[in-house]
């Protein structure tokens, strides 16, 4: 079922107000490796990357 323009505008506004966006550039082929690793844990690529960053920050910076 398609999303209306008004619904999409609301989602976009929510994302803009509540999330920071970061573009990540990597070598060709890495995205597929990330997708496979994420799938192994039942995560999206975004979820997998966020988990990896959170674990690294916790280890390096004592950030929870």
mmCIF file as Biopython writes it, N, C-alpha, C and O atoms, coordinates in Angstrom:
data_model
#
loop_
_atom_site.group_PDB
_atom_site.id
_atom_site.type_symbol
_atom_site.label_atom_id
_atom_site.label_alt_id
_atom_site.label_comp_id
_atom_site.label_asym_id
_atom_site.label_entity_id
_atom_site.label_seq_id
_atom_site.pdbx_PDB_ins_code
_atom_site.Cartn_x
_atom_site.Cartn_y
_atom_site.Cartn_z
_atom_site.occupancy
_atom_site.B_iso_or_equiv
_atom_site.auth_seq_id
_atom_site.auth_asym_id
_atom_site.pdbx_PDB_model_num
ATOM 1   N N  . UNK A ? 1  ? 0.842  -1.175  0.000  1.0 0.0 1  A 1 
ATOM 2   C CA . UNK A ? 1  ? 0.000  0.000   0.000  1.0 0.0 1  A 1 
ATOM 3   C C  . UNK A ? 1  ? 0.890  1.241   0.000  1.0 0.0 1  A 1 
ATOM 4   O O  . UNK A ? 1  ? 1.733  1.397   0.884  1.0 0.0 1  A 1 
ATOM 5   N N  . UNK A ? 2  ? 0.713  2.115   -0.970 1.0 0.0 2  A 1 
ATOM 6   C CA . UNK A ? 2  ? 1.551  3.316   -1.054 1.0 0.0 2  A 1 
ATOM 7   C C  . UNK A ? 2  ? 1.300  4.277   0.107  1.0 0.0 2  A 1 
ATOM 8   O O  . UNK A ? 2  ? 0.198  4.348   0.652  1.0 0.0 2  A 1 
ATOM 9   N N  . UNK A ? 3  ? 2.327  4.997   0.461  1.0 0.0 3  A 1 
ATOM 10  C CA . UNK A ? 3  ? 2.250  5.991   1.535  1.0 0.0 3  A 1 
ATOM 11  C C  . UNK A ? 3  ? 1.906  7.336   0.905  1.0 0.0 3  A 1 
ATOM 12  O O  . UNK A ? 3  ? 2.465  7.701   -0.129 1.0 0.0 3  A 1 
ATOM 13  N N  . UNK A ? 4  ? 0.991  8.069   1.523  1.0 0.0 4  A 1 
ATOM 14  C CA . UNK A ? 4  ? 0.614  9.379   0.993  1.0 0.0 4  A 1 
ATOM 15  C C  . UNK A ? 4  ? 1.761  10.379  1.184  1.0 0.0 4  A 1 
ATOM 16  O O  . UNK A ? 4  ? 2.644  10.183  2.019  1.0 0.0 4  A 1 
ATOM 17  N N  . UNK A ? 5  ? 1.722  11.433  0.404  1.0 0.0 5  A 1 
ATOM 18  C CA . UNK A ? 5  ? 2.751  12.477  0.523  1.0 0.0 5  A 1 
ATOM 19  C C  . UNK A ? 5  ? 2.741  13.093  1.915  1.0 0.0 5  A 1 
ATOM 20  O O  . UNK A ? 5  ? 3.796  13.414  2.464  1.0 0.0 5  A 1 
ATOM 21  N N  . UNK A ? 6  ? 1.545  13.260  2.490  1.0 0.0 6  A 1 
ATOM 22  C CA . UNK A ? 6  ? 1.429  13.843  3.827  1.0 0.0 6  A 1 
ATOM 23  C C  . UNK A ? 6  ? 2.064  12.916  4.866  1.0 0.0 6  A 1 
ATOM 24  O O  . UNK A ? 6  ? 2.780  13.382  5.752  1.0 0.0 6  A 1 
ATOM 25  N N  . UNK A ? 7  ? 1.808  11.608  4.766  1.0 0.0 7  A 1 
ATOM 26  C CA . UNK A ? 7  ? 2.408  10.642  5.694  1.0 0.0 7  A 1 
ATOM 27  C C  . UNK A ? 7  ? 3.923  10.653  5.576  1.0 0.0 7  A 1 
ATOM 28  O O  . UNK A ? 7  ? 4.628  10.639  6.586  1.0 0.0 7  A 1 
ATOM 29  N N  . UNK A ? 8  ? 4.429  10.678  4.342  1.0 0.0 8  A 1 
ATOM 30  C CA . UNK A ? 8  ? 5.873  10.682  4.136  1.0 0.0 8  A 1 
ATOM 31  C C  . UNK A ? 8  ? 6.493  11.954  4.688  1.0 0.0 8  A 1 
ATOM 32  O O  . UNK A ? 8  ? 7.579  11.917  5.265  1.0 0.0 8  A 1 
ATOM 33  N N  . UNK A ? 9  ? 5.808  13.086  4.515  1.0 0.0 9  A 1 
ATOM 34  C CA . UNK A ? 9  ? 6.305  14.356  5.052  1.0 0.0 9  A 1 
ATOM 35  C C  . UNK A ? 9  ? 6.395  14.294  6.575  1.0 0.0 9  A 1 
ATOM 36  O O  . UNK A ? 9  ? 7.342  14.815  7.164  1.0 0.0 9  A 1 
ATOM 37  N N  . UNK A ? 10 ? 5.410  13.657  7.213  1.0 0.0 10 A 1 
ATOM 38  C CA . UNK A ? 10 ? 5.431  13.516  8.673  1.0 0.0 10 A 1 
ATOM 39  C C  . UNK A ? 10 ? 6.602  12.637  9.118  1.0 0.0 10 A 1 
ATOM 40  O O  . UNK A ? 10 ? 7.288  12.958  10.089 1.0 0.0 10 A 1 
ATOM 41  N N  . UNK A ? 11 ? 6.828  11.545  8.418  1.0 0.0 11 A 1 
ATOM 42  C CA . UNK A ? 11 ? 7.946  10.652  8.739  1.0 0.0 11 A 1 
ATOM 43  C C  . UNK A ? 11 ? 9.262  11.396  8.561  1.0 0.0 11 A 1 
ATOM 44  O O  . UNK A ? 11 ? 10.140 11.324  9.421  1.0 0.0 11 A 1 
ATOM 45  N N  . UNK A ? 12 ? 9.401  12.113  7.447  1.0 0.0 12 A 1 
ATOM 46  C CA . UNK A ? 12 ? 10.639 12.859  7.185  1.0 0.0 12 A 1 
ATOM 47  C C  . UNK A ? 12 ? 10.890 13.905  8.268  1.0 0.0 12 A 1 
ATOM 48  O O  . UNK A ? 12 ? 12.027 14.083  8.706  1.0 0.0 12 A 1 
ATOM 49  N N  . UNK A ? 13 ? 9.841  14.595  8.701  1.0 0.0 13 A 1 
ATOM 50  C CA . UNK A ? 13 ? 9.984  15.601  9.761  1.0 0.0 13 A 1 
ATOM 51  C C  . UNK A ? 13 ? 10.417 14.940  11.070 1.0 0.0 13 A 1 
ATOM 52  O O  . UNK A ? 13 ? 11.298 15.448  11.764 1.0 0.0 13 A 1 
ATOM 53  N N  . UNK A ? 14 ? 9.802  13.819  11.401 1.0 0.0 14 A 1 
ATOM 54  C CA . UNK A ? 14 ? 10.161 13.089  12.623 1.0 0.0 14 A 1 
ATOM 55  C C  . UNK A ? 14 ? 11.630 12.671  12.585 1.0 0.0 14 A 1 
ATOM 56  O O  . UNK A ? 14 ? 12.358 12.866  13.558 1.0 0.0 14 A 1 
ATOM 57  N N  . UNK A ? 15 ? 12.060 12.103  11.473 1.0 0.0 15 A 1 
ATOM 58  C CA . UNK A ? 15 ? 13.453 11.661  11.338 1.0 0.0 15 A 1 
ATOM 59  C C  . UNK A ? 15 ? 14.398 12.843  11.477 1.0 0.0 15 A 1 
ATOM 60  O O  . UNK A ? 15 ? 15.412 12.752  12.170 1.0 0.0 15 A 1 
ATOM 61  N N  . UNK A ? 16 ? 14.074 13.949  10.825 1.0 0.0 16 A 1 
ATOM 62  C CA . UNK A ? 16 ? 14.932 15.134  10.882 1.0 0.0 16 A 1 
ATOM 63  C C  . UNK A ? 16 ? 15.074 15.667  12.307 1.0 0.0 16 A 1 
ATOM 64  O O  . UNK A ? 16 ? 16.146 16.127  12.699 1.0 0.0 16 A 1 
ATOM 65  N N  . UNK A ? 17 ? 13.984 15.603  13.080 1.0 0.0 17 A 1 
ATOM 66  C CA . UNK A ? 17 ? 13.993 16.131  14.442 1.0 0.0 17 A 1 
ATOM 67  C C  . UNK A ? 17 ? 14.630 15.184  15.455 1.0 0.0 17 A 1 
ATOM 68  O O  . UNK A ? 17 ? 15.065 15.627  16.518 1.0 0.0 17 A 1 
ATOM 69  N N  . UNK A ? 18 ? 14.695 13.887  15.147 1.0 0.0 18 A 1 
ATOM 70  C CA . UNK A ? 18 ? 15.101 12.913  16.152 1.0 0.0 18 A 1 
ATOM 71  C C  . UNK A ? 18 ? 16.357 12.109  15.829 1.0 0.0 18 A 1 
ATOM 72  O O  . UNK A ? 18 ? 16.828 11.347  16.674 1.0 0.0 18 A 1 
ATOM 73  N N  . UNK A ? 19 ? 16.899 12.259  14.645 1.0 0.0 19 A 1 
ATOM 74  C CA . UNK A ? 19 ? 18.052 11.456  14.249 1.0 0.0 19 A 1 
ATOM 75  C C  . UNK A ? 19 ? 19.095 12.316  13.551 1.0 0.0 19 A 1 
ATOM 76  O O  . UNK A ? 19 ? 18.764 13.304  12.895 1.0 0.0 19 A 1 
ATOM 77  N N  . UNK A ? 20 ? 20.351 11.932  13.698 1.0 0.0 20 A 1 
ATOM 78  C CA . UNK A ? 20 ? 21.431 12.510  12.909 1.0 0.0 20 A 1 
ATOM 79  C C  . UNK A ? 20 ? 21.699 11.558  11.751 1.0 0.0 20 A 1 
ATOM 80  O O  . UNK A ? 20 ? 21.623 10.340  11.912 1.0 0.0 20 A 1 
ATOM 81  N N  . UNK A ? 21 ? 22.006 12.105  10.604 1.0 0.0 21 A 1 
ATOM 82  C CA . UNK A ? 21 ? 22.327 11.282  9.442  1.0 0.0 21 A 1 
ATOM 83  C C  . UNK A ? 21 ? 23.819 11.399  9.149  1.0 0.0 21 A 1 
ATOM 84  O O  . UNK A ? 21 ? 24.404 12.478  9.243  1.0 0.0 21 A 1 
ATOM 85  N N  . UNK A ? 22 ? 24.422 10.269  8.793  1.0 0.0 22 A 1 
ATOM 86  C CA . UNK A ? 22 ? 25.830 10.225  8.421  1.0 0.0 22 A 1 
ATOM 87  C C  . UNK A ? 22 ? 25.934 9.375   7.161  1.0 0.0 22 A 1 
ATOM 88  O O  . UNK A ? 22 ? 25.420 8.257   7.126  1.0 0.0 22 A 1 
ATOM 89  N N  . UNK A ? 23 ? 26.588 9.888   6.135  1.0 0.0 23 A 1 
ATOM 90  C CA . UNK A ? 23 ? 26.860 9.104   4.937  1.0 0.0 23 A 1 
ATOM 91  C C  . UNK A ? 23 ? 28.146 8.327   5.144  1.0 0.0 23 A 1 
ATOM 92  O O  . UNK A ? 23 ? 29.137 8.872   5.630  1.0 0.0 23 A 1 
ATOM 93  N N  . UNK A ? 24 ? 28.132 7.072   4.782  1.0 0.0 24 A 1 
ATOM 94  C CA . UNK A ? 24 ? 29.320 6.231   4.904  1.0 0.0 24 A 1 
ATOM 95  C C  . UNK A ? 24 ? 29.702 5.757   3.508  1.0 0.0 24 A 1 
ATOM 96  O O  . UNK A ? 24 ? 28.869 5.219   2.779  1.0 0.0 24 A 1 
ATOM 97  N N  . UNK A ? 25 ? 30.951 5.957   3.143  1.0 0.0 25 A 1 
ATOM 98  C CA . UNK A ? 25 ? 31.457 5.504   1.855  1.0 0.0 25 A 1 
ATOM 99  C C  . UNK A ? 25 ? 32.476 4.410   2.107  1.0 0.0 25 A 1 
ATOM 100 O O  . UNK A ? 25 ? 33.363 4.548   2.950  1.0 0.0 25 A 1 
ATOM 101 N N  . UNK A ? 26 ? 32.337 3.315   1.359  1.0 0.0 26 A 1 
ATOM 102 C CA . UNK A ? 26 ? 33.258 2.194   1.530  1.0 0.0 26 A 1 
ATOM 103 C C  . UNK A ? 26 ? 33.543 1.560   0.183  1.0 0.0 26 A 1 
ATOM 104 O O  . UNK A ? 26 ? 32.865 1.845   -0.804 1.0 0.0 26 A 1 
ATOM 105 N N  . UNK A ? 27 ? 34.529 0.715   0.147  1.0 0.0 27 A 1 
ATOM 106 C CA . UNK A ? 27 ? 34.935 0.047   -1.089 1.0 0.0 27 A 1 
ATOM 107 C C  . UNK A ? 27 ? 33.810 -0.835  -1.622 1.0 0.0 27 A 1 
ATOM 108 O O  . UNK A ? 27 ? 33.025 -1.392  -0.854 1.0 0.0 27 A 1 
ATOM 109 N N  . UNK A ? 28 ? 33.742 -0.954  -2.934 1.0 0.0 28 A 1 
ATOM 110 C CA . UNK A ? 28 ? 32.759 -1.835  -3.577 1.0 0.0 28 A 1 
ATOM 111 C C  . UNK A ? 28 ? 32.851 -3.222  -2.960 1.0 0.0 28 A 1 
ATOM 112 O O  . UNK A ? 28 ? 33.940 -3.731  -2.691 1.0 0.0 28 A 1 
ATOM 113 N N  . UNK A ? 29 ? 31.692 -3.819  -2.743 1.0 0.0 29 A 1 
ATOM 114 C CA . UNK A ? 29 ? 31.638 -5.167  -2.190 1.0 0.0 29 A 1 
ATOM 115 C C  . UNK A ? 29 ? 31.444 -5.213  -0.688 1.0 0.0 29 A 1 
ATOM 116 O O  . UNK A ? 29 ? 30.944 -6.206  -0.159 1.0 0.0 29 A 1 
ATOM 117 N N  . UNK A ? 30 ? 31.830 -4.155  0.005  1.0 0.0 30 A 1 
ATOM 118 C CA . UNK A ? 30 ? 31.689 -4.140  1.474  1.0 0.0 30 A 1 
ATOM 119 C C  . UNK A ? 30 ? 30.231 -4.110  1.904  1.0 0.0 30 A 1 
ATOM 120 O O  . UNK A ? 30 ? 29.880 -4.683  2.936  1.0 0.0 30 A 1 
ATOM 121 N N  . UNK A ? 31 ? 29.373 -3.448  1.127  1.0 0.0 31 A 1 
ATOM 122 C CA . UNK A ? 31 ? 27.964 -3.362  1.479  1.0 0.0 31 A 1 
ATOM 123 C C  . UNK A ? 31 ? 27.343 -4.762  1.511  1.0 0.0 31 A 1 
ATOM 124 O O  . UNK A ? 31 ? 26.549 -5.067  2.401  1.0 0.0 31 A 1 
ATOM 125 N N  . UNK A ? 32 ? 27.695 -5.596  0.563  1.0 0.0 32 A 1 
ATOM 126 C CA . UNK A ? 32 ? 27.166 -6.961  0.533  1.0 0.0 32 A 1 
ATOM 127 C C  . UNK A ? 32 ? 27.660 -7.757  1.737  1.0 0.0 32 A 1 
ATOM 128 O O  . UNK A ? 32 ? 26.904 -8.544  2.306  1.0 0.0 32 A 1 
ATOM 129 N N  . UNK A ? 33 ? 28.900 -7.567  2.127  1.0 0.0 33 A 1 
ATOM 130 C CA . UNK A ? 33 ? 29.449 -8.238  3.310  1.0 0.0 33 A 1 
ATOM 131 C C  . UNK A ? 33 ? 28.686 -7.771  4.557  1.0 0.0 33 A 1 
ATOM 132 O O  . UNK A ? 33 ? 28.325 -8.580  5.412  1.0 0.0 33 A 1 
ATOM 133 N N  . UNK A ? 34 ? 28.448 -6.472  4.648  1.0 0.0 34 A 1 
ATOM 134 C CA . UNK A ? 34 ? 27.672 -5.924  5.770  1.0 0.0 34 A 1 
ATOM 135 C C  . UNK A ? 34 ? 26.260 -6.504  5.784  1.0 0.0 34 A 1 
ATOM 136 O O  . UNK A ? 34 ? 25.753 -6.874  6.843  1.0 0.0 34 A 1 
ATOM 137 N N  . UNK A ? 35 ? 25.624 -6.584  4.616  1.0 0.0 35 A 1 
ATOM 138 C CA . UNK A ? 35 ? 24.275 -7.123  4.524  1.0 0.0 35 A 1 
ATOM 139 C C  . UNK A ? 35 ? 24.226 -8.550  5.033  1.0 0.0 35 A 1 
ATOM 140 O O  . UNK A ? 35 ? 23.314 -8.915  5.775  1.0 0.0 35 A 1 
ATOM 141 N N  . UNK A ? 36 ? 25.205 -9.367  4.639  1.0 0.0 36 A 1 
ATOM 142 C CA . UNK A ? 36 ? 25.250 -10.761 5.083  1.0 0.0 36 A 1 
ATOM 143 C C  . UNK A ? 36 ? 25.477 -10.857 6.588  1.0 0.0 36 A 1 
ATOM 144 O O  . UNK A ? 36 ? 24.848 -11.676 7.259  1.0 0.0 36 A 1 
ATOM 145 N N  . UNK A ? 37 ? 26.364 -10.035 7.117  1.0 0.0 37 A 1 
ATOM 146 C CA . UNK A ? 37 ? 26.630 -10.053 8.559  1.0 0.0 37 A 1 
ATOM 147 C C  . UNK A ? 37 ? 25.393 -9.611  9.332  1.0 0.0 37 A 1 
ATOM 148 O O  . UNK A ? 37 ? 25.049 -10.216 10.348 1.0 0.0 37 A 1 
ATOM 149 N N  . UNK A ? 38 ? 24.730 -8.573  8.868  1.0 0.0 38 A 1 
ATOM 150 C CA . UNK A ? 38 ? 23.519 -8.074  9.524  1.0 0.0 38 A 1 
ATOM 151 C C  . UNK A ? 38 ? 22.430 -9.138  9.495  1.0 0.0 38 A 1 
ATOM 152 O O  . UNK A ? 38 ? 21.752 -9.370  10.496 1.0 0.0 38 A 1 
ATOM 153 N N  . UNK A ? 39 ? 22.267 -9.774  8.362  1.0 0.0 39 A 1 
ATOM 154 C CA . UNK A ? 39 ? 21.251 -10.814 8.206  1.0 0.0 39 A 1 
ATOM 155 C C  . UNK A ? 39 ? 21.478 -11.962 9.185  1.0 0.0 39 A 1 
ATOM 156 O O  . UNK A ? 39 ? 20.526 -12.543 9.707  1.0 0.0 39 A 1 
ATOM 157 N N  . UNK A ? 40 ? 22.739 -12.281 9.426  1.0 0.0 40 A 1 
ATOM 158 C CA . UNK A ? 40 ? 23.097 -13.351 10.356 1.0 0.0 40 A 1 
ATOM 159 C C  . UNK A ? 40 ? 22.521 -13.090 11.753 1.0 0.0 40 A 1 
ATOM 160 O O  . UNK A ? 40 ? 22.159 -14.027 12.463 1.0 0.0 40 A 1 
ATOM 161 N N  . UNK A ? 41 ? 22.439 -11.814 12.141 1.0 0.0 41 A 1 
ATOM 162 C CA . UNK A ? 41 ? 21.943 -11.431 13.465 1.0 0.0 41 A 1 
ATOM 163 C C  . UNK A ? 41 ? 20.508 -10.907 13.422 1.0 0.0 41 A 1 
ATOM 164 O O  . UNK A ? 41 ? 19.987 -10.427 14.429 1.0 0.0 41 A 1 
ATOM 165 N N  . UNK A ? 42 ? 19.872 -11.001 12.253 1.0 0.0 42 A 1 
ATOM 166 C CA . UNK A ? 42 ? 18.493 -10.535 12.130 1.0 0.0 42 A 1 
ATOM 167 C C  . UNK A ? 42 ? 18.358 -9.027  12.183 1.0 0.0 42 A 1 
ATOM 168 O O  . UNK A ? 42 ? 17.334 -8.507  12.626 1.0 0.0 42 A 1 
ATOM 169 N N  . UNK A ? 43 ? 19.384 -8.322  11.735 1.0 0.0 43 A 1 
ATOM 170 C CA . UNK A ? 43 ? 19.396 -6.864  11.765 1.0 0.0 43 A 1 
ATOM 171 C C  . UNK A ? 43 ? 19.411 -6.286  10.355 1.0 0.0 43 A 1 
ATOM 172 O O  . UNK A ? 43 ? 19.772 -6.963  9.392  1.0 0.0 43 A 1 
ATOM 173 N N  . UNK A ? 44 ? 19.015 -5.034  10.255 1.0 0.0 44 A 1 
ATOM 174 C CA . UNK A ? 44 ? 19.214 -4.285  9.013  1.0 0.0 44 A 1 
ATOM 175 C C  . UNK A ? 44 ? 20.690 -3.878  8.956  1.0 0.0 44 A 1 
ATOM 176 O O  . UNK A ? 44 ? 21.407 -3.981  9.951  1.0 0.0 44 A 1 
ATOM 177 N N  . UNK A ? 45 ? 21.127 -3.424  7.802  1.0 0.0 45 A 1 
ATOM 178 C CA . UNK A ? 45 ? 22.506 -2.919  7.693  1.0 0.0 45 A 1 
ATOM 179 C C  . UNK A ? 45 ? 22.685 -1.751  8.655  1.0 0.0 45 A 1 
ATOM 180 O O  . UNK A ? 45 ? 23.701 -1.666  9.345  1.0 0.0 45 A 1 
ATOM 181 N N  . UNK A ? 46 ? 21.709 -0.854  8.705  1.0 0.0 46 A 1 
ATOM 182 C CA . UNK A ? 46 ? 21.773 0.287   9.608  1.0 0.0 46 A 1 
ATOM 183 C C  . UNK A ? 46 ? 21.870 -0.172  11.064 1.0 0.0 46 A 1 
ATOM 184 O O  . UNK A ? 46 ? 22.686 0.343   11.828 1.0 0.0 46 A 1 
ATOM 185 N N  . UNK A ? 47 ? 21.044 -1.132  11.442 1.0 0.0 47 A 1 
ATOM 186 C CA . UNK A ? 47 ? 21.074 -1.654  12.804 1.0 0.0 47 A 1 
ATOM 187 C C  . UNK A ? 47 ? 22.405 -2.285  13.148 1.0 0.0 47 A 1 
ATOM 188 O O  . UNK A ? 47 ? 22.919 -2.111  14.253 1.0 0.0 47 A 1 
ATOM 189 N N  . UNK A ? 48 ? 22.964 -3.022  12.195 1.0 0.0 48 A 1 
ATOM 190 C CA . UNK A ? 48 ? 24.255 -3.676  12.400 1.0 0.0 48 A 1 
ATOM 191 C C  . UNK A ? 48 ? 25.367 -2.638  12.592 1.0 0.0 48 A 1 
ATOM 192 O O  . UNK A ? 48 ? 26.198 -2.765  13.490 1.0 0.0 48 A 1 
ATOM 193 N N  . UNK A ? 49 ? 25.369 -1.621  11.743 1.0 0.0 49 A 1 
ATOM 194 C CA . UNK A ? 49 ? 26.385 -0.565  11.851 1.0 0.0 49 A 1 
ATOM 195 C C  . UNK A ? 49 ? 26.242 0.170   13.182 1.0 0.0 49 A 1 
ATOM 196 O O  . UNK A ? 49 ? 27.241 0.448   13.846 1.0 0.0 49 A 1 
ATOM 197 N N  . UNK A ? 50 ? 25.006 0.485   13.575 1.0 0.0 50 A 1 
ATOM 198 C CA . UNK A ? 50 ? 24.788 1.170   14.854 1.0 0.0 50 A 1 
ATOM 199 C C  . UNK A ? 50 ? 25.240 0.314   16.031 1.0 0.0 50 A 1 
ATOM 200 O O  . UNK A ? 50 ? 25.822 0.830   16.986 1.0 0.0 50 A 1 
ATOM 201 N N  . UNK A ? 51 ? 24.976 -0.986  15.970 1.0 0.0 51 A 1 
ATOM 202 C CA . UNK A ? 51 ? 25.423 -1.891  17.029 1.0 0.0 51 A 1 
ATOM 203 C C  . UNK A ? 51 ? 26.946 -1.927  17.102 1.0 0.0 51 A 1 
ATOM 204 O O  . UNK A ? 51 ? 27.521 -1.869  18.189 1.0 0.0 51 A 1 
ATOM 205 N N  . UNK A ? 52 ? 27.593 -2.024  15.950 1.0 0.0 52 A 1 
ATOM 206 C CA . UNK A ? 52 ? 29.062 -2.052  15.911 1.0 0.0 52 A 1 
ATOM 207 C C  . UNK A ? 52 ? 29.649 -0.761  16.481 1.0 0.0 52 A 1 
ATOM 208 O O  . UNK A ? 52 ? 30.619 -0.801  17.238 1.0 0.0 52 A 1 
ATOM 209 N N  . UNK A ? 53 ? 29.071 0.367   16.124 1.0 0.0 53 A 1 
ATOM 210 C CA . UNK A ? 53 ? 29.552 1.651   16.633 1.0 0.0 53 A 1 
ATOM 211 C C  . UNK A ? 53 ? 29.336 1.735   18.140 1.0 0.0 53 A 1 
ATOM 212 O O  . UNK A ? 53 ? 30.226 2.170   18.870 1.0 0.0 53 A 1 
ATOM 213 N N  . UNK A ? 54 ? 28.168 1.323   18.605 1.0 0.0 54 A 1 
ATOM 214 C CA . UNK A ? 54 ? 27.866 1.369   20.040 1.0 0.0 54 A 1 
ATOM 215 C C  . UNK A ? 54 ? 28.843 0.504   20.825 1.0 0.0 54 A 1 
ATOM 216 O O  . UNK A ? 54 ? 29.334 0.922   21.874 1.0 0.0 54 A 1 
ATOM 217 N N  . UNK A ? 55 ? 29.131 -0.702  20.326 1.0 0.0 55 A 1 
ATOM 218 C CA . UNK A ? 55 ? 30.076 -1.586  21.008 1.0 0.0 55 A 1 
ATOM 219 C C  . UNK A ? 55 ? 31.473 -0.978  21.041 1.0 0.0 55 A 1 
ATOM 220 O O  . UNK A ? 55 ? 32.157 -1.060  22.061 1.0 0.0 55 A 1 
ATOM 221 N N  . UNK A ? 56 ? 31.901 -0.376  19.948 1.0 0.0 56 A 1 
ATOM 222 C CA . UNK A ? 56 ? 33.226 0.245   19.887 1.0 0.0 56 A 1 
ATOM 223 C C  . UNK A ? 56 ? 33.307 1.446   20.822 1.0 0.0 56 A 1 
ATOM 224 O O  . UNK A ? 56 ? 34.299 1.621   21.530 1.0 0.0 56 A 1 
ATOM 225 N N  . UNK A ? 57 ? 32.253 2.281   20.824 1.0 0.0 57 A 1 
ATOM 226 C CA . UNK A ? 57 ? 32.242 3.444   21.721 1.0 0.0 57 A 1 
ATOM 227 C C  . UNK A ? 57 ? 32.248 3.015   23.175 1.0 0.0 57 A 1 
ATOM 228 O O  . UNK A ? 57 ? 32.948 3.609   23.995 1.0 0.0 57 A 1 
ATOM 229 N N  . UNK A ? 58 ? 31.471 1.984   23.503 1.0 0.0 58 A 1 
ATOM 230 C CA . UNK A ? 58 ? 31.437 1.502   24.883 1.0 0.0 58 A 1 
ATOM 231 C C  . UNK A ? 58 ? 32.818 1.043   25.320 1.0 0.0 58 A 1 
ATOM 232 O O  . UNK A ? 58 ? 33.249 1.318   26.439 1.0 0.0 58 A 1 
ATOM 233 N N  . UNK A ? 59 ? 33.506 0.343   24.432 1.0 0.0 59 A 1 
ATOM 234 C CA . UNK A ? 59 ? 34.845 -0.162  24.748 1.0 0.0 59 A 1 
ATOM 235 C C  . UNK A ? 59 ? 35.861 0.972   24.881 1.0 0.0 59 A 1 
ATOM 236 O O  . UNK A ? 59 ? 36.671 0.986   25.809 1.0 0.0 59 A 1 
ATOM 237 N N  . UNK A ? 60 ? 35.809 1.923   23.945 1.0 0.0 60 A 1 
ATOM 238 C CA . UNK A ? 60 ? 36.828 2.980   23.895 1.0 0.0 60 A 1 
ATOM 239 C C  . UNK A ? 60 ? 36.537 4.184   24.775 1.0 0.0 60 A 1 
ATOM 240 O O  . UNK A ? 60 ? 37.460 4.822   25.281 1.0 0.0 60 A 1 
ATOM 241 N N  . UNK A ? 61 ? 35.252 4.501   24.960 1.0 0.0 61 A 1 
ATOM 242 C CA . UNK A ? 61 ? 34.906 5.766   25.587 1.0 0.0 61 A 1 
ATOM 243 C C  . UNK A ? 61 ? 34.037 5.638   26.828 1.0 0.0 61 A 1 
ATOM 244 O O  . UNK A ? 61 ? 33.645 6.649   27.411 1.0 0.0 61 A 1 
ATOM 245 N N  . UNK A ? 62 ? 33.737 4.443   27.232 1.0 0.0 62 A 1 
ATOM 246 C CA . UNK A ? 62 ? 32.817 4.213   28.350 1.0 0.0 62 A 1 
ATOM 247 C C  . UNK A ? 62 ? 31.484 4.932   28.122 1.0 0.0 62 A 1 
ATOM 248 O O  . UNK A ? 62 ? 30.906 5.507   29.044 1.0 0.0 62 A 1 
ATOM 249 N N  . UNK A ? 63 ? 31.010 4.885   26.868 1.0 0.0 63 A 1 
ATOM 250 C CA . UNK A ? 63 ? 29.715 5.462   26.499 1.0 0.0 63 A 1 
ATOM 251 C C  . UNK A ? 63 ? 28.696 4.339   26.460 1.0 0.0 63 A 1 
ATOM 252 O O  . UNK A ? 63 ? 28.957 3.279   25.892 1.0 0.0 63 A 1 
ATOM 253 N N  . UNK A ? 64 ? 27.542 4.565   27.061 1.0 0.0 64 A 1 
ATOM 254 C CA . UNK A ? 64 ? 26.493 3.534   27.042 1.0 0.0 64 A 1 
ATOM 255 C C  . UNK A ? 64 ? 25.463 3.827   25.995 1.0 0.0 64 A 1 
ATOM 256 O O  . UNK A ? 64 ? 24.509 3.066   25.837 1.0 0.0 64 A 1 
#
